[in-house]
Amino acid sequence: MVTRKRVEPNQERLDRVVAEARRAKDERDRSYRGQALKLFPWICGRCAREFDHTNVHELTVHHKNHDHDHNPPDGSNWELLCLYCHDNEHQRQLEQHGGITVGKASNESGATHTPFADLASLLKKPPGD
């Protein structure tokens, strides 16, 4: 049987870790995200998906007027959106203001390849051709 020595935890290090965790929590609570999560129910404002402590990281704060510096304490410029609805909202905003799409330069044309253009003739061919 192997006996192990009991190692006492470094109390000073533990105190530092706890203090840092508390500072980080206080900072998060002061952030607009922390404020919004306290003000509003954890439900996506578009798709109504509900969130809890296990998946709240997938809930984002959307600025209704798209100004990230406009953060009134009453939350009137915020809405909680899931990641998917938040991405969709910003994509719609881009398309509305100039037709810009992600991954495409403004001077590029749309897709030119038509993969199903000759499908009808291929389906009419007898088997084995």
Secondary structure as a PSIPRED ss2 file (coil, helix, strand):
# PSIPRED VFORMAT (PSIPRED V4.0)

   1 M C   1.000  0.000  0.000
   2 V C   1.000  0.000  0.000
   3 T C   1.000  0.000  0.000
   4 R C   1.000  0.000  0.000
   5 K C   1.000  0.000  0.000
   6 R C   1.000  0.000  0.000
   7 V C   1.000  0.000  0.000
   8 E C   1.000  0.000  0.000
   9 P C   1.000  0.000  0.000
  10 N C   1.000  0.000  0.000
  11 Q H   0.000  1.000  0.000
  12 E H   0.000  1.000  0.000
  13 R H   0.000  1.000  0.000
  14 L H   0.000  1.000  0.000
  15 D H   0.000  1.000  0.000
  16 R H   0.000  1.000  0.000
  17 V H   0.000  1.000  0.000
  18 V H   0.000  1.000  0.000
  19 A H   0.000  1.000  0.000
  20 E H   0.000  1.000  0.000
  21 A H   0.000  1.000  0.000
  22 R H   0.000  1.000  0.000
  23 R H   0.000  1.000  0.000
  24 A H   0.000  1.000  0.000
  25 K H   0.000  1.000  0.000
  26 D H   0.000  1.000  0.000
  27 E H   0.000  1.000  0.000
  28 R H   0.000  1.000  0.000
  29 D H   0.000  1.000  0.000
  30 R H   0.000  1.000  0.000
  31 S C   1.000  0.000  0.000
  32 Y H   0.000  1.000  0.000
  33 R H   0.000  1.000  0.000
  34 G H   0.000  1.000  0.000
  35 Q H   0.000  1.000  0.000
  36 A H   0.000  1.000  0.000
  37 L H   0.000  1.000  0.000
  38 K H   0.000  1.000  0.000
  39 L H   0.000  1.000  0.000
  40 F C   1.000  0.000  0.000
  41 P C   1.000  0.000  0.000
  42 W C   1.000  0.000  0.000
  43 I E   0.000  0.000  1.000
  44 C C   1.000  0.000  0.000
  45 G C   1.000  0.000  0.000
  46 R C   1.000  0.000  0.000
  47 C C   1.000  0.000  0.000
  48 A C   1.000  0.000  0.000
  49 R C   1.000  0.000  0.000
  50 E E   0.000  0.000  1.000
  51 F C   1.000  0.000  0.000
  52 D C   1.000  0.000  0.000
  53 H C   1.000  0.000  0.000
  54 T C   1.000  0.000  0.000
  55 N C   1.000  0.000  0.000
  56 V H   0.000  1.000  0.000
  57 H H   0.000  1.000  0.000
  58 E H   0.000  1.000  0.000
  59 L E   0.000  0.000  1.000
  60 T E   0.000  0.000  1.000
  61 V E   0.000  0.000  1.000
  62 H E   0.000  0.000  1.000
  63 H E   0.000  0.000  1.000
  64 K C   1.000  0.000  0.000
  65 N C   1.000  0.000  0.000
  66 H C   1.000  0.000  0.000
  67 D C   1.000  0.000  0.000
  68 H C   1.000  0.000  0.000
  69 D C   1.000  0.000  0.000
  70 H C   1.000  0.000  0.000
  71 N C   1.000  0.000  0.000
  72 P C   1.000  0.000  0.000
  73 P C   1.000  0.000  0.000
  74 D C   1.000  0.000  0.000
  75 G C   1.000  0.000  0.000
  76 S C   1.000  0.000  0.000
  77 N C   1.000  0.000  0.000
  78 W E   0.000  0.000  1.000
  79 E E   0.000  0.000  1.000
  80 L E   0.000  0.000  1.000
  81 L E   0.000  0.000  1.000
  82 C E   0.000  0.000  1.000
  83 L H   0.000  1.000  0.000
  84 Y H   0.000  1.000  0.000
  85 C H   0.000  1.000  0.000
  86 H H   0.000  1.000  0.000
  87 D H   0.000  1.000  0.000
  88 N H   0.000  1.000  0.000
  89 E H   0.000  1.000  0.000
  90 H H   0.000  1.000  0.000
  91 Q H   0.000  1.000  0.000
  92 R H   0.000  1.000  0.000
  93 Q H   0.000  1.000  0.000
  94 L H   0.000  1.000  0.000
  95 E H   0.000  1.000  0.000
  96 Q H   0.000  1.000  0.000
  97 H C   1.000  0.000  0.000
  98 G C   1.000  0.000  0.000
  99 G C   1.000  0.000  0.000
 100 I C   1.000  0.000  0.000
 101 T C   1.000  0.000  0.000
 102 V C   1.000  0.000  0.000
 103 G C   1.000  0.000  0.000
 104 K C   1.000  0.000  0.000
 105 A C   1.000  0.000  0.000
 106 S C   1.000  0.000  0.000
 107 N C   1.000  0.000  0.000
 108 E C   1.000  0.000  0.000
 109 S C   1.000  0.000  0.000
 110 G C   1.000  0.000  0.000
 111 A C   1.000  0.000  0.000
 112 T C   1.000  0.000  0.000
 113 H C   1.000  0.000  0.000
 114 T C   1.000  0.000  0.000
 115 P C   1.000  0.000  0.000
 116 F C   1.000  0.000  0.000
 117 A C   1.000  0.000  0.000
 118 D C   1.000  0.000  0.000
 119 L H   0.000  1.000  0.000
 120 A H   0.000  1.000  0.000
 121 S H   0.000  1.000  0.000
 122 L H   0.000  1.000  0.000
 123 L H   0.000  1.000  0.000
 124 K H   0.000  1.000  0.000
 125 K C   1.000  0.000  0.000
 126 P C   1.000  0.000  0.000
 127 P C   1.000  0.000  0.000
 128 G C   1.000  0.000  0.000
 129 D C   1.000  0.000  0.000
